[in-house]
Amino acid sequence: MSVVDLPAPAREIRERFGFLRRSYAMLIKEFIQLRRDRVSFAMIVMLPVMQLMLFGYAINTTPHHLPSAVLLQEDSDLTRSILKALENTAYFRFLYEVHDVDDFDNLLKSGKVLFGVEIPRGFERAVRRGDRPALLVAADATDPVAASAALGSLGMVVQTALKHDLFIGDPPEMPFEIRAHARYNPAAASSLNIVPGLVGTILTMTMLIFTALSVTREVERGTMESLLSMPIKPVEVMFGKIVPYVLVGFVQAFLIIGIGVGLFGVPVLGNLVLLALLSTLFITTNLSIGYTISTVVQNQLQAMQMSMMFFLPSILLSGFMFPFAGMPTWAQYVGECLPLTHYLRIVRAIMLKGATMQNLRFDTLALTALMLLAMTIAVTRFRRTLD
């Protein structure tokens, strides 16, 4: 008896069981395919674990022990007491002691320190005479979140810490004046911090995804085999794939910076040629990483997943969303291995501080090393896939 000849209730029951049987078969097939797709399975497990670890242990919106420098023009018991009191606030950690104004400014411009304390010559004598001399605290305010809490702690905490060093009992007034100077972003405008950071963040995301998908698409369509049958070397294939996206990256960077300057009033105080050269270095580094991803994955979905796997720690540990100095030491070490960390320092320093190549040597060398490492891995893995 055919299905059509069955009574309506029996036919309905049979159709229902047939639907469940076919759905169950598809469910089993999908689980088997997921088990074979190890990259996707790893992403399912790793992404929530990574987010939980980063947000639970690495992210801190109230950073402490921020790197600081002191321009010490007078060494006395009082000045040492002041520096100790500042460290006791838990916001300042003095790493450098300089005696020249140019060295003081270079430390702030290069981003090696976030705060600088200047103690002028004759400071203790002026305090003893009751002249209320000024103690200057200069802050790198390109990251307003990192600077605001520390600057807000200066007055009352230092006064409480020092009152027994200068007086017996409560002092009538603060024996010296603290002048806090927020450099590079005095108004603490968030746009001055976010817009330069968006240049690096958007370039990272697009360059990784474009390159990873471009190469993987060639493999899926079968055109890579035709390409490799031609008299062309792997390095030449890689070069031809990267150069067009360098130009795309330039267009994106130009649009972001142009809109930031025109709409949000973000200044460009540094050399645009230097910014263009270092942006090229950063774009090439990300393209090399994207190329490496394309040699690991098997399809475009895996390429997208692995690109996001790299992008997530980049945006969280680079200092774009949260203060870099507030992260634990292990997270800062991880952040130093990410190209975006160094480029954010470069683009903010050039645009907001007018920094020169001398101020950016460390981050430039680090970015160059990451680019060479990524290119070496990409070419090596690409050759291995050909064998």
Secondary structure in CASP SS format (residue, H / E / C, confidence):
PFRMAT SS
TARGET T0000
AUTHOR 0000-0000-0000
METHOD secondary structure of the structure
MODEL  1
M C 1.00
S C 1.00
V C 1.00
V C 1.00
D C 1.00
L C 1.00
P C 1.00
A H 1.00
P H 1.00
A H 1.00
R H 1.00
E H 1.00
I H 1.00
R H 1.00
E H 1.00
R H 1.00
F H 1.00
G H 1.00
F H 1.00
L H 1.00
R H 1.00
R H 1.00
S H 1.00
Y H 1.00
A H 1.00
M H 1.00
L H 1.00
I H 1.00
K H 1.00
E H 1.00
F H 1.00
I H 1.00
Q H 1.00
L H 1.00
R H 1.00
R H 1.00
D C 1.00
R H 1.00
V H 1.00
S H 1.00
F H 1.00
A H 1.00
M H 1.00
I H 1.00
V H 1.00
M H 1.00
L H 1.00
P H 1.00
V H 1.00
M H 1.00
Q H 1.00
L H 1.00
M H 1.00
L H 1.00
F H 1.00
G H 1.00
Y H 1.00
A H 1.00
I C 1.00
N C 1.00
T C 1.00
T C 1.00
P C 1.00
H C 1.00
H C 1.00
L E 1.00
P E 1.00
S E 1.00
A E 1.00
V E 1.00
L E 1.00
L E 1.00
Q C 1.00
E C 1.00
D C 1.00
S C 1.00
D H 1.00
L H 1.00
T H 1.00
R H 1.00
S H 1.00
I H 1.00
L H 1.00
K H 1.00
A H 1.00
L H 1.00
E H 1.00
N H 1.00
T C 1.00
A C 1.00
Y C 1.00
F E 1.00
R E 1.00
F E 1.00
L E 1.00
Y E 1.00
E E 1.00
V E 1.00
H C 1.00
D C 1.00
V H 1.00
D H 1.00
D H 1.00
F H 1.00
D H 1.00
N H 1.00
L H 1.00
L H 1.00
K H 1.00
S H 1.00
G C 1.00
K C 1.00
V C 1.00
L C 1.00
F E 1.00
G E 1.00
V E 1.00
E E 1.00
I E 1.00
P C 1.00
R C 1.00
G C 1.00
F H 1.00
E H 1.00
R H 1.00
A H 1.00
V H 1.00
R H 1.00
R H 1.00
G C 1.00
D C 1.00
R C 1.00
P C 1.00
A E 1.00
L E 1.00
L E 1.00
V E 1.00
A E 1.00
A E 1.00
D E 1.00
A C 1.00
T C 1.00
D C 1.00
P H 1.00
V H 1.00
A H 1.00
A H 1.00
S H 1.00
A H 1.00
A H 1.00
L H 1.00
G H 1.00
S C 1.00
L H 1.00
G H 1.00
M H 1.00
V H 1.00
V H 1.00
Q H 1.00
T H 1.00
A H 1.00
L H 1.00
K H 1.00
H H 1.00
D H 1.00
L H 1.00
F C 1.00
I C 1.00
G C 1.00
D C 1.00
P C 1.00
P C 1.00
E C 1.00
M C 1.00
P C 1.00
F C 1.00
E E 1.00
I E 1.00
R E 1.00
A E 1.00
H E 1.00
A E 1.00
R E 1.00
Y C 1.00
N C 1.00
P C 1.00
A C 1.00
A C 1.00
A C 1.00
S H 1.00
S H 1.00
L H 1.00
N H 1.00
I H 1.00
V H 1.00
P H 1.00
G H 1.00
L H 1.00
V H 1.00
G H 1.00
T H 1.00
I H 1.00
L H 1.00
T H 1.00
M H 1.00
T H 1.00
M H 1.00
L H 1.00
I H 1.00
F H 1.00
T H 1.00
A H 1.00
L H 1.00
S H 1.00
V H 1.00
T H 1.00
R H 1.00
E H 1.00
V H 1.00
E H 1.00
R H 1.00
G C 1.00
T H 1.00
M H 1.00
E H 1.00
S H 1.00
L H 1.00
L H 1.00
S C 1.00
M C 1.00
P C 1.00
I C 1.00
K C 1.00
P H 1.00
V H 1.00
E H 1.00
V H 1.00
M H 1.00
F H 1.00
G H 1.00
K H 1.00
I H 1.00
V H 1.00
P H 1.00
Y H 1.00
V H 1.00
L H 1.00
V H 1.00
G H 1.00
F H 1.00
V H 1.00
Q H 1.00
A H 1.00
F H 1.00
L H 1.00
I H 1.00
I H 1.00
G H 1.00
I H 1.00
G H 1.00
V H 1.00
G H 1.00
L H 1.00
F H 1.00
G C 1.00
V C 1.00
P C 1.00
V C 1.00
L C 1.00
G C 1.00
N C 1.00
L H 1.00
V H 1.00
L H 1.00
L H 1.00
A H 1.00
L H 1.00
L H 1.00
S H 1.00
T H 1.00
L H 1.00
F H 1.00
I H 1.00
T H 1.00
T H 1.00
N H 1.00
L H 1.00
S H 1.00
I H 1.00
G H 1.00
Y H 1.00
T H 1.00
I H 1.00
S H 1.00
T H 1.00
V H 1.00
V C 1.00
Q C 1.00
N C 1.00
Q H 1.00
L H 1.00
Q H 1.00
A H 1.00
M H 1.00
Q H 1.00
M H 1.00
S H 1.00
M H 1.00
M H 1.00
F H 1.00
F H 1.00
L H 1.00
P H 1.00
S H 1.00
I H 1.00
L H 1.00
L H 1.00
S C 1.00
G C 1.00
F C 1.00
M C 1.00
F C 1.00
P C 1.00
F H 1.00
A H 1.00
G H 1.00
M C 1.00
P C 1.00
T H 1.00
W H 1.00
A H 1.00
Q H 1.00
Y H 1.00
V H 1.00
G H 1.00
E H 1.00
C C 1.00
L C 1.00
P H 1.00
L H 1.00
T H 1.00
H H 1.00
Y H 1.00
L H 1.00
R H 1.00
I H 1.00
V H 1.00
R H 1.00
A H 1.00
I H 1.00
M H 1.00
L H 1.00
K H 1.00
G C 1.00
A C 1.00
T C 1.00
M H 1.00
Q H 1.00
N H 1.00
L H 1.00
R H 1.00
F H 1.00
D H 1.00
T H 1.00
L H 1.00
A H 1.00
L H 1.00
T H 1.00
A H 1.00
L H 1.00
M H 1.00
L H 1.00
L H 1.00
A H 1.00
M H 1.00
T H 1.00
I H 1.00
A H 1.00
V H 1.00
T H 1.00
R H 1.00
F H 1.00
R H 1.00
R H 1.00
T H 1.00
L H 1.00
D C 1.00
END
